[in-house]
């Protein structure tokens, strides 16, 4: 049973005229908290999840249900076609409109970079040309991570996690495309759209031992609620490189439809991927959201 005192404490911390930020790993109860705040104090719930923006996966990405959307205004959910690229910059431009809108925004999601870019600013780095990305992928595959790290400028190398291939590749691409290290670009970051001091910011802490059983149960619930039927609807024209194909479990459900694996096998694989994703989210939140109000997930569930 949800701890009413925990919800009441969150409401007491929220000034009705200040934007709210809610971060948390998947299946941690953050969307329910956003809805509770919106119903009690008013406001529009603004999605801050990079996959929930896409139109073709409602069930699989755990977007709010039509019934939940009817209880409070929601925005930036399912408004992007699944074959259309959508970037962090796109989200920031759309999110900015709600800071000056008639309703107090309640930003909620598990994409930590969306929320920290809102509160810390985003470096205006030019887009990477496709041929440079392809060159970087080949370098990584043929010569490995160490070769890519050796190409970085010292300032950028000292700032990023050199064990993270995605971070290293991004820094390498920026240097190769612009002739300047990613650290130099970051040092010129413009002021944030929403400084943390002007918002009420919550991050939901969800320990592994508490979250894992919820994740395992949740994907089976998604299947019961129509995720496989949703996949069948999306199967025509679906390809693994489609922007919305990053939804966890999408490729596995397509494999079921194509007769390549059983449904139970797909559920097992998707559950493992979700646990791994939640671990990465928790790591991000611990590293980047120390000053936020920390909540215990079990009290909100």
C-alpha positions as CSV (number, residue, x, y, z in Angstrom):
1,X,0.0,0.0,0.0
2,X,1.2,3.4,-0.9
3,X,2.5,5.5,2.1
4,X,0.2,8.5,2.2
5,X,2.6,10.3,4.4
6,X,5.3,10.1,1.8
7,X,3.1,11.6,-0.9
8,X,2.0,14.3,1.6
9,X,5.6,15.1,2.3
10,X,6.3,15.5,-1.4
11,X,3.2,17.8,-1.7
12,X,4.4,19.9,1.2
13,X,7.8,20.4,-0.5
14,X,6.1,21.6,-3.7
15,X,5.2,25.2,-4.1
16,X,2.3,25.2,-6.6
17,X,3.9,27.9,-8.7
18,X,7.3,26.2,-9.0
19,X,8.1,23.6,-11.7
20,X,8.6,20.1,-10.5
21,X,11.2,17.6,-11.7
22,X,10.9,13.8,-10.9
23,X,13.5,11.3,-12.0
24,X,13.7,7.7,-11.2
25,X,14.5,4.3,-12.8
26,X,12.0,2.3,-14.7
27,X,9.1,0.8,-12.6
28,X,10.0,3.0,-9.6
29,X,6.6,4.8,-9.2
30,X,7.7,8.2,-10.5
31,X,4.7,8.6,-12.9
32,X,2.3,7.9,-10.1
33,X,3.9,10.6,-8.0
34,X,3.7,13.1,-10.8
35,X,0.0,12.3,-11.2
36,X,-0.6,12.7,-7.5
37,X,1.0,16.1,-7.5
38,X,-0.9,17.2,-10.6
39,X,-4.2,16.1,-9.1
40,X,-3.6,17.8,-5.8
41,X,-2.0,21.0,-6.9
42,X,-2.6,21.3,-10.7
43,X,-0.1,21.4,-13.5
44,X,0.8,19.6,-16.7
45,X,2.8,16.4,-16.6
46,X,5.6,16.7,-19.2
47,X,7.3,13.5,-20.4
48,X,11.1,13.3,-19.9
49,X,11.6,9.8,-21.2
50,X,13.3,9.4,-24.6
51,X,11.3,6.4,-25.7
52,X,7.8,7.4,-24.4
53,X,7.8,10.3,-27.0
54,X,7.2,7.8,-29.8
55,X,3.7,7.1,-31.0
56,X,4.0,3.4,-31.8
57,X,4.6,1.9,-28.4
58,X,2.2,2.8,-25.6
59,X,2.0,-0.5,-23.7
60,X,5.6,-1.5,-24.1
61,X,7.0,1.8,-22.9
62,X,4.6,2.1,-20.0
63,X,3.2,5.4,-21.2
64,X,0.3,6.7,-19.1
65,X,-2.9,5.0,-19.9
66,X,-5.8,7.0,-21.5
67,X,-7.5,6.8,-18.1
68,X,-4.5,8.4,-16.4
69,X,-4.2,11.0,-19.1
70,X,-7.8,12.0,-18.4
71,X,-7.0,12.7,-14.8
72,X,-4.5,15.5,-15.5
73,X,-3.0,17.2,-18.5
74,X,-0.1,15.3,-20.1
75,X,2.3,16.5,-22.8
76,X,5.1,15.1,-25.0
77,X,3.9,11.6,-24.8
78,X,3.5,9.6,-28.0
79,X,3.7,12.6,-30.3
80,X,6.6,11.6,-32.5
81,X,6.3,9.0,-35.3
82,X,8.3,5.9,-34.6
83,X,10.4,6.4,-37.8
84,X,11.3,10.0,-37.0
85,X,14.6,10.8,-35.2
86,X,14.2,12.8,-32.0
87,X,17.1,14.3,-30.2
88,X,17.8,15.8,-26.8
89,X,17.8,19.2,-28.5
90,X,14.4,18.5,-29.9
91,X,13.1,17.7,-26.4
92,X,14.6,20.8,-24.8
93,X,13.0,23.0,-27.4
94,X,9.6,21.5,-26.8
95,X,10.0,21.4,-23.0
96,X,11.0,25.1,-22.9
97,X,7.5,26.1,-24.1
98,X,6.0,24.7,-20.8
99,X,8.2,26.9,-18.7
100,X,6.2,29.9,-19.9
101,X,2.9,28.2,-20.2
102,X,-0.3,28.7,-18.3
103,X,0.2,25.5,-16.2
104,X,3.0,24.6,-13.9
105,X,5.1,21.9,-15.5
106,X,5.8,18.6,-13.8
107,X,8.7,17.0,-15.7
108,X,8.9,13.3,-15.1
109,X,10.9,10.5,-16.7
110,X,13.9,8.2,-16.6
111,X,16.1,9.9,-19.1
112,X,18.5,11.6,-16.8
113,X,20.2,13.6,-19.5
114,X,16.9,15.3,-20.5
115,X,16.4,16.5,-16.9
116,X,20.0,17.5,-16.2
117,X,20.2,19.4,-19.5
118,X,17.2,21.3,-18.5
119,X,18.7,22.3,-15.2
120,X,22.4,22.5,-16.2
121,X,22.3,23.6,-19.8
122,X,23.3,21.9,-23.0
123,X,26.4,22.5,-25.0
124,X,25.6,23.6,-28.5
125,X,27.7,21.0,-30.3
126,X,27.2,20.6,-34.1
127,X,25.6,17.4,-35.3
128,X,28.1,14.6,-36.2
129,X,28.2,13.9,-40.0
130,X,27.2,10.2,-40.7
131,X,30.5,9.4,-42.4
132,X,32.4,10.4,-39.2
133,X,30.1,8.2,-37.1
134,X,30.7,5.3,-39.4
135,X,34.5,5.9,-39.2
136,X,34.4,5.9,-35.5
137,X,32.4,2.7,-35.4
138,X,34.9,1.0,-37.6
139,X,37.8,2.2,-35.4
140,X,36.1,0.9,-32.3
141,X,35.4,-2.5,-33.9
142,X,38.8,-3.0,-35.5
143,X,41.2,-1.4,-33.0
144,X,39.1,-1.3,-29.8
145,X,38.4,1.3,-27.1
146,X,42.0,2.0,-26.2
147,X,42.7,3.2,-29.8
148,X,39.8,5.6,-29.7
149,X,40.8,6.9,-26.2
150,X,44.3,7.6,-27.4
151,X,42.9,10.0,-30.1
152,X,41.1,12.2,-27.5
153,X,42.4,15.5,-26.4
154,X,43.7,15.5,-22.8
155,X,41.0,17.8,-21.4
156,X,38.2,15.7,-22.7
157,X,39.8,12.4,-21.7
158,X,40.2,13.7,-18.1
159,X,36.5,14.5,-17.9
160,X,34.7,11.5,-19.3
161,X,34.3,7.9,-18.2
162,X,37.0,6.2,-20.4
163,X,35.5,2.8,-19.7
164,X,32.2,3.8,-21.3
165,X,32.3,3.1,-25.1
166,X,29.4,5.4,-25.8
167,X,30.9,8.4,-24.0
168,X,34.3,7.8,-25.6
169,X,32.8,7.5,-29.1
170,X,30.8,10.7,-28.6
171,X,33.9,12.6,-27.5
172,X,35.9,11.1,-30.4
173,X,33.2,12.1,-32.9
174,X,33.0,15.7,-31.6
175,X,36.8,16.1,-31.9
176,X,36.9,14.6,-35.3
177,X,34.0,16.6,-36.7
178,X,34.7,20.0,-35.2
179,X,38.5,20.0,-34.4
180,X,37.6,20.9,-30.8
181,X,37.3,18.6,-27.8
182,X,34.0,18.0,-26.2
183,X,35.2,19.5,-23.0
184,X,35.8,22.8,-24.7
185,X,32.3,22.8,-26.1
186,X,30.9,21.9,-22.7
187,X,32.8,24.9,-21.1
188,X,30.8,27.2,-23.4
189,X,27.4,25.7,-22.3
190,X,24.7,28.5,-22.3
191,X,22.7,29.1,-19.1
192,X,20.1,26.4,-18.2
193,X,16.5,26.9,-19.1
194,X,15.5,25.9,-15.6
195,X,18.2,26.3,-12.9
196,X,17.7,23.8,-10.1
197,X,17.2,26.5,-7.6
198,X,14.0,27.5,-9.3
199,X,12.4,24.1,-9.2
200,X,11.4,21.3,-6.8
201,X,13.4,18.3,-7.8
202,X,12.9,14.7,-6.7
203,X,14.8,11.6,-7.5
204,X,13.3,8.2,-6.6
205,X,15.8,5.8,-5.1
206,X,14.9,2.2,-5.9
207,X,17.3,-0.4,-4.5
208,X,18.0,-3.4,-6.7
209,X,16.5,-5.9,-4.3
210,X,13.2,-4.0,-4.3
211,X,13.1,-3.0,-8.0
212,X,14.0,-6.4,-9.6
213,X,10.8,-8.3,-8.6
214,X,8.8,-5.3,-9.9
215,X,10.6,-5.3,-13.2
216,X,10.1,-9.1,-13.6
217,X,6.3,-8.7,-12.9
218,X,5.9,-5.6,-15.0
219,X,7.0,-7.0,-18.3
220,X,4.6,-9.9,-17.9
221,X,1.9,-7.4,-17.1
222,X,2.7,-5.5,-20.3
223,X,2.3,-8.7,-22.3
224,X,-1.0,-9.4,-20.6
225,X,-2.2,-5.8,-21.4
226,X,-1.5,-6.2,-25.1
227,X,2.2,-5.6,-25.8
228,X,2.4,-8.5,-28.2
229,X,-0.6,-7.3,-30.1
230,X,1.0,-3.8,-30.2
231,X,4.1,-5.4,-31.7
232,X,2.0,-7.1,-34.4
233,X,0.5,-3.8,-35.3
234,X,4.0,-2.3,-35.6
235,X,5.5,-5.3,-37.5
236,X,4.9,-4.0,-41.0
237,X,7.8,-1.7,-41.9
238,X,9.6,-2.2,-38.6
239,X,13.4,-2.4,-38.7
240,X,15.9,-2.6,-35.9
241,X,17.3,0.8,-36.8
242,X,14.0,2.6,-36.4
243,X,14.3,5.3,-33.7
244,X,11.5,3.8,-31.6
245,X,13.1,0.3,-31.9
246,X,15.2,1.2,-28.9
247,X,12.2,0.4,-26.7
248,X,13.2,-2.5,-24.5
249,X,11.5,-5.7,-25.5
250,X,10.6,-4.5,-29.0
251,X,13.1,-6.6,-30.8
252,X,12.3,-9.6,-28.6
253,X,8.5,-9.4,-29.3
254,X,9.2,-9.0,-33.1
255,X,11.3,-12.2,-32.8
256,X,8.3,-14.0,-31.3
257,X,6.0,-12.8,-34.1
258,X,8.6,-14.0,-36.6
259,X,8.7,-17.4,-34.9
260,X,12.3,-17.1,-33.9
261,X,11.9,-17.4,-30.1
262,X,9.1,-18.3,-27.7
263,X,7.2,-15.7,-25.8
264,X,8.6,-16.9,-22.5
265,X,12.1,-16.5,-23.9
266,X,11.3,-13.0,-25.1
267,X,10.0,-12.1,-21.6
268,X,13.2,-13.4,-20.0
269,X,15.4,-11.5,-22.3
270,X,13.5,-8.3,-22.0
271,X,13.5,-8.6,-18.2
272,X,17.3,-8.9,-18.1
273,X,17.7,-5.9,-20.4
274,X,15.3,-3.9,-18.2
275,X,17.3,-4.8,-15.1
276,X,20.5,-3.7,-16.8
277,X,18.9,-0.5,-18.0
278,X,17.7,0.3,-14.4
279,X,21.2,-0.2,-13.1
280,X,22.5,2.3,-15.6
281,X,19.8,4.7,-14.5
282,X,20.6,4.4,-10.8
283,X,24.3,5.0,-11.5
284,X,23.4,8.2,-13.5
285,X,21.1,9.5,-10.8
286,X,23.7,8.9,-8.0
287,X,26.4,10.7,-10.0
288,X,24.4,13.6,-11.3
289,X,21.5,14.2,-8.9
290,X,23.1,14.5,-5.5
291,X,21.5,17.9,-4.6
292,X,17.9,16.7,-5.5
293,X,15.4,15.5,-2.9
294,X,15.8,11.8,-2.6
295,X,12.7,9.6,-2.1
296,X,12.5,5.9,-1.2
297,X,10.6,4.0,-3.9
298,X,9.0,1.5,-1.5
299,X,7.2,4.4,0.3
300,X,5.7,5.6,-3.0
301,X,4.7,2.2,-4.5
